[in-house]
Structure formats: C-alpha cells, structure tokens
C-alpha cells in the first residue's frame, strides 16, 4: 500500500522543470531581464532636458 501511495504522489523532476519553465514563465523572465538591463544601462545617463531651465 505504501508503494502505491508513494507512486501516485511522487512526480518526476522533468514534470517540475516543465511546469517551472513553461512558455509563459520564460516570456515573463525574458521581459524582466530586459527591463533590468534597460535600467542598468540607462541609469548613468542624466536627463539633460530636466536641467535646461536652470
């Protein structure tokens, strides 16, 4: 009986990887990485149009 219960509860790691790295999650991860890269690469450039009136 224990083997039957264990076999129904246990999921192989490949199922977990397919669930974690689904197409929707990969698109969300890619979008997040693009946003992070955009913030990092544009953080050092100061917006000069703000200071034109001073």
LINRADA-V762992 format. One record per backbone hydrogen bond with DSSP energy under -0.5 kcal/mol. NH is the residue of the N-H (numbers start at 1). CO is the residue of the C=O. E is the energy in kcal/mol with one decimal. If there is no record, write none. Layout:
nh = (NH	NH)
co = (CO	CO)
e = (E	E)
This chain:
nh = (5	6	7	8	9	10	15	16	17	18	19	20	21	22	22	26	27	28	29	30	31	32	33	34	35	36	37	38	39	40	41	42	43	46	48	50	51	52	53	54)
co = (1	2	3	4	5	6	12	12	13	14	15	16	17	19	20	22	23	24	25	26	27	28	29	30	31	32	33	34	35	36	37	38	39	44	46	47	47	49	50	51)
e = (-2.1	-2.6	-2.3	-1.4	-1.6	-2.4	-0.9	-1.2	-2.4	-2.2	-1.8	-2.6	-2.8	-0.7	-0.8	-2.3	-2.0	-2.1	-2.4	-2.4	-2.4	-2.3	-2.4	-2.2	-2.1	-2.4	-2.4	-2.3	-2.2	-2.4	-2.6	-1.4	-0.8	-0.6	-1.0	-1.0	-0.6	-0.5	-0.5	-0.8)
